Amino acid sequence: MRNFIPAKKRVDVSPGESVRIIRELQGLTQTQLSELCGIPQTTISGIETGRINLGVERAKALAIALRCHPAVLVFPGWEVPNAA
């Protein structure tokens, strides 16, 4: 097995920013995302701006709608330490 060096974190991204980035990359408005996941648009806005905590259940619903793993939203800047 080859050794690898994990990528360095270059930018700090909050869970809300992660939701916004993935939503925008998919060309979705907050209203469209709201319709896909059943979370009110005002709540999505609050999550993206950091006024409302993402939470596990919201992360699951958003991940399904955004077709990504919930961990991508909940832990956007998390790095796996190199196991010895």
MONOR-V277937 format. One line per field, one symbol per residue. ss: DSSP state (H for helix, E for strand, L for the rest). phi: phi as a letter, one per 20 degrees, with the letter a starting at -180 (. if undefined). burial: 1 if it has 24 or more other ideal C-beta (glycine too) atoms within 12 Angstrom, else 0. A space follows every 50 residues. Layout:
ss->???
phi->???
burial->???
//
This chain:
ss->LLLLLLLLLLLLLLHHHHHHHHHHHLLLLHHHHHHHHLLLHHHHHHHHHL LLLLLHHHHHHHHHHHLLLHHHHHLLLLLLLLLL
phi->.efcdffefdcecegfffgffffffemdeffffgffdneggfffgfffen fcffmffffffffffelbfgffefcfdfdefffe
burial->00000000000000110111011000010100110010100011001100 0001000110111011000101110100000000
//
